[in-house]
Amino acid sequence: MPSRSRTATYARRRKRRMAKVQHDLTDAQWLALVAAWGGCAYCGADDPHLQRDCVIPILRGGRYTLANVVPACRSCNASKCGSEVTTWMRRKKLDEPCFLLRQATIARAIAAADA
């Protein structure tokens, strides 16, 4: 278990990283993403408490945008952590090409509906 000071340090670092980038994912877009995926984007779990997960992690320069966010169950989000999605999916033996195609298709469809 990390010490409280280490946890606080990580929280401060994340807050600084988050403040450096502009996030433009709207609540309506998030709800549309959750509906389109119908569960966790990675494992398909039907979790009522899906979390916003960045395909390109904030740690690596990602941000909360329609093209970069997918709904993830707590387990997948914690497991992926700051890993690159393709590396993580290969390690977990998940269908990476299918995920990437579906992610792009869903993001495009929601963007077109917003326009």
C-alpha positions in Angstrom: 0.0 0.0 0.0 1.5 3.4 -1.0 2.0 5.9 1.7 -0.3 8.8 2.0 2.4 11.2 1.0 3.2 9.2 -2.1 -0.5 9.1 -3.0 -0.8 12.8 -2.5 2.3 13.4 -4.7 0.8 11.3 -7.5 -2.5 13.2 -7.1 -0.7 16.5 -7.4 1.2 15.4 -10.5 -2.0 14.2 -12.2 -3.7 17.5 -11.4 -0.8 19.4 -13.0 -0.9 17.2 -16.1 -4.7 17.6 -16.4 -4.4 21.4 -16.1 -1.9 21.6 -18.9 -4.2 20.2 -21.6 -7.6 21.2 -22.9 -10.3 18.6 -22.5 -13.4 18.9 -24.7 -15.5 15.8 -24.1 -19.0 16.9 -23.2 -21.4 15.1 -20.9 -23.7 14.3 -23.9 -20.8 12.8 -25.8 -19.8 10.7 -22.8 -23.4 9.4 -22.5 -23.4 8.6 -26.2 -20.1 6.7 -25.9 -21.5 4.6 -23.0 -24.7 3.8 -24.9 -22.8 3.0 -28.1 -20.3 0.6 -26.4 -23.0 -1.0 -24.2 -20.4 -1.9 -21.5 -16.7 -1.8 -21.0 -14.9 -1.1 -24.3 -12.2 -3.6 -23.5 -13.8 -6.6 -21.9 -17.5 -6.0 -22.6 -18.5 -6.1 -18.9 -21.9 -4.6 -18.2 -20.8 -2.4 -15.3 -23.2 0.3 -14.2 -20.2 2.4 -13.0 -18.1 2.7 -16.1 -15.1 5.1 -15.9 -13.7 7.4 -18.6 -10.5 5.8 -19.9 -8.1 7.6 -22.2 -6.9 5.4 -25.1 -3.7 7.5 -25.1 -3.2 8.0 -21.3 -2.9 11.5 -19.9 0.5 10.5 -18.6 1.5 10.1 -22.3 -0.1 13.3 -23.6 -3.6 12.2 -24.1 -6.7 14.1 -23.0 -10.4 13.8 -22.6 -11.7 14.1 -26.1 -14.3 12.2 -28.1 -11.6 10.4 -30.1 -9.5 9.4 -27.1 -12.0 8.3 -24.4 -13.8 5.0 -24.1 -15.9 3.6 -21.2 -14.0 1.1 -19.1 -14.9 -1.1 -16.1 -12.9 -0.4 -13.0 -10.8 -3.6 -13.4 -9.7 -2.8 -17.0 -9.1 0.9 -16.2 -6.9 0.0 -13.2 -5.1 -2.8 -15.1 -4.4 -0.5 -18.1 -3.2 2.3 -15.9 -0.8 4.4 -17.9 0.0 1.8 -20.5 -0.4 2.3 -24.2 -3.7 0.6 -25.2 -2.2 -1.6 -27.9 0.5 -3.0 -25.7 -1.9 -3.6 -22.9 -4.5 -5.3 -25.1 -1.8 -7.7 -26.5 -0.7 -8.5 -23.0 -4.3 -9.3 -22.0 -4.9 -11.2 -25.2 -7.8 -9.0 -26.2 -8.9 -8.3 -29.8 -6.9 -5.2 -30.5 -7.8 -4.7 -34.3 -11.5 -5.1 -33.5 -11.3 -2.6 -30.6 -9.5 0.0 -32.7 -11.9 -0.2 -35.6 -14.9 0.0 -33.3 -13.5 2.8 -31.3 -12.9 4.9 -34.5 -16.3 4.0 -35.9 -18.2 5.0 -32.8 -16.2 8.3 -32.3 -16.9 9.3 -35.9 -20.6 8.4 -35.6 -21.0 10.5 -32.5 -19.1 13.4 -34.0 -21.3 13.3 -37.1 -24.4 13.3 -34.9 -23.1 16.4 -33.0 -22.4 18.3 -36.2 
